[in-house]
Amino acid sequence: MKPAPFDYYRPATVEDALAALGTSETAKVLAGGQSLIPAMNFRLSQPDLLVDIGGVEGFDRLDVGPSGVMIGASVTQSRVMASDEVAEAVPGLRQALHHVAHLQIRNRGTVCGSIAHADPAAELPALAIACGATLFLQGPAGERTVDAGDFFLGPFWTDLGEGEIITGVHFPSEPADTVTLMDELAWRSGDFAITGVAAAVATRDGCVSGARLVSFGVSGVPSRMAAAEQAVLGFAPGDDSSALYGAAYEDGGDAVDDIHATAEYRREALGALAVRSVRAALASNGNGTGV
């Protein structure tokens, strides 16, 4: 199919982009277009205006500093994945991007675009929550920041207000005692996850001292696994994992049934992935390399 007719505008500044968005109730922001354009082709989305932010000044920034990594709205996934500086500061980013679609998609798709799209089975939203990332938004009312954990409200539904744009996302540097991991089950490499876990696991004296575990592909939003985060405290390499598995299974209580998997399958897979992720973090001896 072909998209419905639309106008196209490529602004040079964020102010121009916001002004253009304000001229239409159905206008959409175009970054990489790897989710938006297929939706338009199927006429699931029918904007009358596309505002292409690829040329907006400052949106191409990719800064690595002591506090972490700042990724502008037009920075592609491939560019982030290729940066050794980024991988050293936030190892989970490169690991998560290995799971995202295929090279051709990553060459055009953006990190901020994936977060804004908020697909429940996407890796980057879950990683943003696990890492404690901060989103920078700008709209008619000015600029504001939102914690990633508060940003995702439902399937393809976020805290973005009318006329707002994600201008960037900041991932904090991985602490020295923490290992960030991304693990998932998918029918084929590059497919969206049937079930996945993004994990930031802190260790001390060979045991888990803290964890941020986030499920994705399970329900309508990526979600912190509160029961599993409590059950894993003090977990050591030789410990029985049944309590952790059971807690993660309970965290999947809102799992969905669809054509890809049953809710029961997702809950069992979530338990297995949580155990596997924690064991992998412990096996890495806290060196931040993941698996």
For each residue, the residues with C-beta under 8 A, 3 or more apart:
1: 41 42 43
2: 41
3: 6 37 40 41 43 46
4: 40 43 46
5: 48
6: 3 40 46 47 48 49 50
7: 48 49 50
8: 49 50 52
9: 20 49 50 51 52
10: 51 52 54 55
11: 14 16 17 19 20 51 52 53 55 56
12: 16 55 56 57
13: 16 17 56 57
14: 11 17 18 56 57 58 59 138 165 167
15: 18 19
16: 11 12 13 19 20 56
17: 11 13 14 20 21 29 51 53 56 165
18: 14 15 21 22 138 139 140 163 165
19: 11 15 16 22 23
20: 9 11 16 17 23 24 27 49 51
21: 17 18 24 27 29 49 51 163 165
22: 18 19 140 163
23: 19 20 27 49
24: 20 21 27 47 48 49
25:
26: 46 47 48 49
27: 20 21 23 24 47 48 49 50 51
28: 36 45 47 49 50 51
29: 17 21 50 51 53 116 165
30: 33 36 50 51 52 53 54
31: 53 54 73 74 110 112 113 116
32: 76 77 108 109 110 113
33: 30 36 37 108
34: 37 38 101 105 108 109 113
35: 38 39 109 113 114 117 119
36: 28 30 33 39 40 45 117
37: 3 33 34 40 41
38: 34 35 41 42
39: 35 36 42 44 45
40: 3 4 6 36 37 43 44 45 46 47
41: 1 2 3 37 38
42: 1 38 39
43: 1 3 4 40 46
44: 39 40
45: 28 36 39 40
46: 3 4 6 26 40 43
47: 6 24 26 27 28 40 50
48: 5 6 7 24 26 27
49: 6 7 8 9 20 21 23 24 26 27 28
50: 6 7 8 9 27 28 29 30 47
51: 9 10 11 17 20 21 27 28 29 30
52: 8 9 10 11 30 55
53: 11 17 29 30 31 56 59 73 74 165
54: 10 30 31 59 74
55: 10 11 12 52 74
56: 11 12 13 14 16 17 53 59 73 74
57: 12 13 14
58: 14 61 72 167
59: 14 53 54 56 72 73 74 75 167 168
60: 72 74 75
61: 58 70 71 72 75 168
62: 69 70 71 72 75 79 80 83 86
63: 69 70
64: 68 69 70 83 85 86 89
65: 68 70
66: 173
67: 170 172 173
68: 64 65 89 90 170 171 172 173
69: 62 63 64 80 86 89 90 93 170 171 173
70: 61 62 63 64 65 168 169 170
71: 61 62 75 80 111 112 168 169 170 171
72: 58 59 60 61 62 75 112 167 168
73: 31 53 56 59 110 112 113 165 166 167 168
74: 31 53 54 55 56 59 60 110 112
75: 59 60 61 62 71 72 79 80 110 111 112
76: 32 79 80 106 107 108 109 110 111
77: 32 80 81 97 100 105 106 107 109 110 111 114
78: 81 82 103 106 107
79: 62 75 76 82 83
80: 62 69 71 75 76 77 83 86 93 94 97 111
81: 77 78 93 94 97 98 106
82: 78 79
83: 62 64 79 80 86 87
84: 87 88
85: 64 88 89
86: 62 64 69 80 83 89 90 93 94
87: 83 84 90 91 93 94
88: 84 85 91
89: 64 68 69 85 86 171 173 174
90: 68 69 86 87 93 131 171 172 173 174 180
91: 87 88 94 95 174 179 180 288 289 290
92: 95 96 127 130 131 171 174 180 181 182 198 200 290
93: 69 80 81 86 87 90 96 97 127 171
94: 80 81 86 87 91 97 98
95: 91 92 98 99 180 181 182 290
96: 92 93 99 100 123 124 126 127 182 198
97: 77 80 81 93 94 100 106 123 124
98: 81 94 95 182
99: 95 96 123 182 184 186 193 196
100: 77 96 97 105 106 109 114 122 123 124 190
101: 34 105 106 109 190
102: 105 106 190
103: 78 106 107
104: 107 108
105: 34 77 100 101 102 108 109 190
106: 76 77 78 81 97 100 101 102 103 109
107: 76 77 78 103 104
108: 32 33 34 76 104 105
109: 32 34 35 76 77 100 101 105 106 113 114
110: 31 32 73 74 75 76 77 113 114
111: 71 75 76 77 80 114 115 124 169
112: 31 71 72 73 74 75 115 116 166 167 168 169
113: 31 32 34 35 73 109 110 116 117
114: 35 77 100 109 110 111 117 119 122 123 124 125
115: 111 112 118 124 125 128 135 148 151 166 169
116: 29 31 112 113 158 160 166
117: 35 36 113 114 122 156
118: 115 122 125 151 152 155 156 157 158 221
119: 35 114 122 125 155 156 192
120: 155 156 216 217 218 219 220 221 222
121: 192 193 194 196 216 217
122: 100 114 117 118 119 125 126 192 216
123: 96 97 99 100 114 126 127 182 184 193 196 198 216
124: 96 97 100 111 114 115 127 128
125: 114 115 118 119 122 128 129 148 151 152 216 222
126: 96 122 123 129 130 182 196 197 198 214 215 216 222
127: 92 93 96 123 124 130 131 133 171 180 182 198 214
128: 115 124 125 131 133 135 148 151 169 171
129: 125 126 132 133 148 149 152 198 212 214 222 224
130: 92 126 127 180 198 199 200 212 213 214
131: 90 92 127 128 148 171 172 174 180 200 212
132: 129 147 148 149 172 200 212
133: 127 128 129 147 148 169 170 171 172
134: 145 146 147 148 169 170
135: 115 128 145 146 147 148 151 166 168 169
136: 143 145 166 167 168 169 170
137: 143 144 145 146 160 161 164 165 166 167
138: 14 18 142 143 144 164 165 167
139: 18 142 161 162 163 164 165
140: 18 22 162 163 164
141: 144 161
142: 138 139
143: 136 137 138 167
144: 137 138 141
145: 134 135 136 137
146: 134 135 137 150 151 159
147: 132 133 134 135 150 151
148: 115 125 128 129 131 132 133 134 135 151 152 169
149: 129 132 224
150: 146 147 159
151: 115 118 125 128 135 146 147 148 158 159
152: 118 125 129 148 157 158 159 221 222
153: 157 158 159 221
154: 157 220 221
155: 118 119 120 220 221
156: 117 118 119 120
157: 118 152 153 154
158: 116 118 151 152 153
159: 146 150 151 152 153
160: 116 137 164 165 166
161: 137 139 141 164
162: 139 140
163: 18 21 22 139 140
164: 137 138 139 140 160 161
165: 14 17 18 21 29 53 73 137 138 139 160
166: 73 112 115 116 135 136 137 160 169
167: 14 58 59 72 73 112 136 137 138 143
168: 59 61 70 71 72 73 112 135 136
169: 70 71 111 112 115 128 133 134 135 136 148 166
170: 67 68 69 70 71 133 134 136
171: 68 69 71 89 90 92 93 127 128 131 133
172: 67 68 90 131 132 133
173: 66 67 68 69 89 90
174: 89 90 91 92 131 178 179 180 200 288
175: 178 202
176: 286 288
177: 202 203 204 209 286
178: 174 175 200 201 202 203 286 288
179: 91 174 200 201 203 280 281 284 286 287 288 289 290
180: 90 91 92 95 127 130 131 174 198 199 200 201 288 290
181: 92 95 197 198 199 200 201 277 280 281 290 291
182: 92 95 96 98 99 123 126 127 196 197 198 199 290
183: 196 197 199 273 276 277 280 291
184: 99 123 193 194 195 196 197 216 217 273
185: 193 194 195 196 269 273
186: 99 189 190 191 192 193 194
187: 191 194 260
188: 191
189: 186
190: 100 101 102 105 186
191: 186 187 188
192: 119 121 122 186 217
193: 99 121 123 184 185 186 196 216 217
194: 121 184 185 186 187 217 260 261 265 266 269
195: 184 185 215 216 217 218 261 265 266 269 270 273
196: 99 121 123 126 182 183 184 185 193 215 216 217 218 273
197: 126 181 182 183 184 213 214 215 216 225 270 273 274 277
198: 92 96 123 126 127 129 130 180 181 182 213 214 216 222
199: 130 180 181 182 183 211 212 213 214 274 277 278 281
200: 92 130 131 132 174 178 179 180 181 211 212
201: 178 179 180 181 208 210 211 232 277 278 281 282
202: 175 177 178 208 209 210 211
203: 177 178 179 206 207 208 209 281 282 285 286
204: 177 207 209
205:
206: 203 236 237 282
207: 203 204 234 235 236 282
208: 201 202 203 211 232 233 234 235 236 278 281 282
209: 177 202 203 204 233
210: 201 202 233
211: 199 200 201 202 208 228 229 232 233 278
212: 129 130 131 132 199 200 224 229
213: 130 197 198 199 224 225 228 229 232 248 251 274 277
214: 126 127 129 130 197 198 199 222 223 224 225
215: 126 195 196 197 218 219 222 223 225 251 252 270
216: 120 121 122 123 125 126 184 193 195 196 197 198 222
217: 120 121 184 192 193 194 195 196 266
218: 120 195 196 215 223 252 254 255 256 266 267 270
219: 120 215 223 252 254 255 256
220: 120 154 155 254 256
221: 118 120 152 153 154 155
222: 120 125 126 129 152 198 214 215 216
223: 214 215 218 219 251 254
224: 129 149 212 213 214 229
225: 197 213 214 215 228 229 247 248 251 270 274
226: 229 230 251
227: 230 231 247 248 250 251
228: 211 213 225 231 232 244 247 248 251 274
229: 211 212 213 224 225 226 232 233
230: 226 227 233 247
231: 227 228 235 243 244 246 247 248
232: 201 208 211 213 228 229 235 244 247 274 278
233: 208 209 210 211 229 230
234: 207 208
235: 207 208 231 232 239 241 244 278 282
236: 206 207 208 239 282
237: 206 279 282 283
238:
239: 235 236
240: 243
241: 235 244 245 275 278 279
242: 245 246
243: 231 240 246 247
244: 228 231 232 235 241 247 248 271 274 275 278
245: 241 242 248 249 271 272 274 275
246: 231 242 243 249 250 271
247: 225 227 228 230 231 232 243 244 250 251 274
248: 213 225 227 228 231 244 245 251 252 270 271 273 274 275
249: 245 246 252 267 268 270 271
250: 227 246 247 253
251: 213 215 223 225 226 227 228 247 248 270
252: 215 218 219 248 249 255 263 266 267 270 271
253: 250 267
254: 218 219 220 223
255: 218 219 252 263 264 266 267 270
256: 218 219 220 263 266
257: 261 262 263
258: 261
259:
260: 187 194
261: 194 195 257 258 265 266 269
262: 257 265 266
263: 252 255 256 257 266 267
264: 255 267 268
265: 194 195 261 262 268 269
266: 194 195 217 218 252 255 256 261 262 263 269 270
267: 218 249 252 253 255 263 264 270 271
268: 249 264 265 271 272
269: 185 194 195 261 265 266 272 273
270: 195 197 215 218 225 248 249 251 252 255 266 267 273 274
271: 244 245 246 248 249 252 267 268 274 275
272: 245 268 269 275 276
273: 183 184 185 195 196 197 248 269 270 276 277
274: 197 199 213 225 228 232 244 245 247 248 270 271 277 278
275: 241 244 245 248 271 272 278 279
276: 183 272 273 279 280
277: 181 183 197 199 201 213 273 274 280 281
278: 199 201 208 211 232 235 241 244 274 275 281 282
279: 237 241 275 276 282 283
280: 179 181 183 276 277 283 284 290 291
281: 179 181 199 201 203 208 277 278 284 286 290
282: 201 203 206 207 208 235 236 237 278 279 285
283: 237 279 280 291
284: 179 280 281 287 288 289 290 291
285: 203 282
286: 176 177 178 179 203 281
287: 179 284
288: 91 174 176 178 179 180 284
289: 91 179 284
290: 91 92 95 179 180 181 182 280 281 284
291: 181 183 280 283 284
